[in-house]
Amino acid sequence: PAGDSGGGATESGRIGGCYEFKENNMLSSNYWEKAAAFHGHTCPGLAIGFKAVEGAIAELGLDDTQLPAIDEELVCVTENDACCVDAIQCLLGCTYGKANLIPRLRGKMAFTFFVRDENGSAAKAIRLFLKSEACEGMSRDEYQNYLLNTPYTELFEVLEPRVALPEPARHFASEHCSVCGEYTAEYGLRLQDCKPVCLDCYSAYEREGF
């Protein structure tokens, strides 16, 4: 299930712990160890993200030597917030702070990747959806190794995106909340008694039908 990606550390999952990495993988073990160092441990969830990275590189024609992304030229819309997302952040450079990692939480092991052209439009895009997990009867380490050493094409369905490319990050004007006084970007403000208030201070009008 998407809500349980096999995350969390075990003794064998500590950095440098037990894993099997075959040489026929698209990315070398150096990339896996880099992702594990970023995440803090190895686990099946991180392996899912690692293989999603391989799929994005292959399907979008990316050059792994030019990664991670510098800015918003590469965008990921993730449908979960599990361990796998850390591999995407670390190796592809899709991060929340750079505004090219967009959470669209649906509880699914699915990731949509966009390559943005010089005009800001989507030049290429794919959605990767993890197929039914074949973890039944496997130990945690066995499942992790299965994921690491199985081609991404056998792990994921490669699909057309369900969402459009999100717009690039914008700069917003800010104003003081009239209740708490904290400076707040305009997208986080509402009008209340004809005064700007932040979302934490706003008393929402929640009658049925509105």
N, C-alpha and C positions, 0 to 999 in steps of 0.2 A: 504493500500500500504506500501511497505517496506520502502519507503522514509519518511513516516510519522507514527512513532510508537506511537504517542500520548505522546511524551516527553514534557518537559518543566513544570515549576511549576505553580500550581494554589494555591489559599488559602487553599483548602481542601487537596492539595497534599503536604503541608509542612510536615516535619518530625513530626510524632505523629498525623497527620491529620486523615481525615475520610477514614477508610477502614474496610472491613469485612473479617475476617480470620477464617475459619472453622477448627475444630480440625482434620478433615480427611486428611489434607494436609500432604505430606511426610515430609516436613521440617516445623519446628515450626515458630511461628511469630517472635521469636528472630532473626532468620536468615533474615527474611524480613526487620525487623527494622535495622539490621546491614547493609544490602544492601542500604536501604534508607538513613542511616547516611552517608555512603560512597558517594552516588550519590548526596545528598543534598536535595532531595524531593522524594515523591512517585508519580508514574505516570504509565499509562498502559505499556509504553515501558519498564520500569524497571520490571514490572510484567512478561512480556514476557521473559526477561532474567532469572528471578527467576524460572520460570517453565522450561526453558531450562536447568538450573542447576539441577533441580529435575530429568529431563529426562536423563541427563548425568550420574548422580549418580546411577539411577536405571539400565540403559542399560549397563553401563560399570562395574557394581558391585563395585562401590566405597564406601568407609566408610566415611561418612560425619564427623566423629570425627577425621579423619586423614587429613582433609582439613583445610585451603587451601594448595595447592601444595607447596612443598619446592623449587623445581627446575623445570626441564623440563620433569618430569615423566608424566605430564598431559599437553596436548597441545590442544588449541582451534584455529581453523581457522574460523574467522568470515566473513560473506559476507555482513556485514553492519557496520556502525560506529555510531549507534543510542544508546539511553539510555540503552537498554537491555545489552549492552556489559559491563556496570559497575557492574551489578549483577554477571556476570561471573568472572570479575576480582576480585571482593571482596570475593565471596564465594568459588570459585574454585581455586583461586590463579593463574589464567592464566593472565599474565600481559605483557605489551609491553617491560618493562625493563628487565624481566626475559627471554624474547625471547620465551615464550610459548603461546603468543597471536599473531597470525599471521593475519593481515588484507588481505583479498582477496575480495575487495569491488565489489559486483555485484548488489547492491540495493535490496537484498533479505533478508527476515527474516529467515536466515539459518545459522546453526553452525555445524561444524564438530569437533568432539572430538576424540582424540587419547590417549591411554595409552601406554607409551613407556616402553618396557621391559629393562632388565639390559644390553642388547646388543645394545640398541638404536633403535630397530625395533618396529613396531606397534604390540602390543599384542592384543589390542581390538580397534575398531573404529566404530563410528556411525555418521550419518548426520541427524540433526533435522531440518525439514522445517515447518514453521508455516503454517497451513492450512488457507483457506480463512477466513478472520477475520469476526467474527459474531457481529460486533459492530454497525450495522445499527439499528438506533432507540434507542441506549443506550446512556446515559450520560457518561461523562468521568469517574466518580466514579463507575457507574454501570459496565462499561467495565473493569475497573481495577479489581473490585471484581469478575467479571465473570472469568477473567484470573486466579486470585489467587486461586479460589476455584473449578476450572475444572481440572480433571486429565490431566497430560501432554500428555497422549496417545490420548486424544480427541482434543488436541490443535495442536500437531505436527505429521507430518509423520515421521516415523523412517526409515531411508534409509541407503543404503551403501554409503560410501564416494565417492565423485567425484574426489578427489585429493589425492595424496600420502602424507604420513607423511613427513612434512618438516624436513630437516636435523637439528641436534642440532646446537646451536650457535657456531660460529667459531671466533677465534682471528685472526685479520689481521694485517699485517705490515702496517705502515703508512709512508707517504712522504709529504714533503712540496709542495703545489701547486706553480708552477713556476710563476703564475700571482699574486695571492693575498698573497701568502706566508703562508697560514694557513695549519696546519698539518691535513692530510686527510687519512683515511683508504683506502687501495688499491682498494677496490670494488667501491669507489666513485671517482676514478681517471680515466682520459682518457689521451691518448697521443695526443699532438697538437704541431706541429713543433718539433717533437721528444722530447718534454718535458712533464712531468706530469702536468696536470691541473685538478682542481676539477670540479664538474658538473656545479657549478654556473659560472665558468669562461670559460667553454668549449663552443666553437662555433660549434654546431652540423652540420653535413653534411646531408642535408635533401632533396636531389634531389629525384624525384620520381623513384622508383625501387630499392632504397637502404634501 
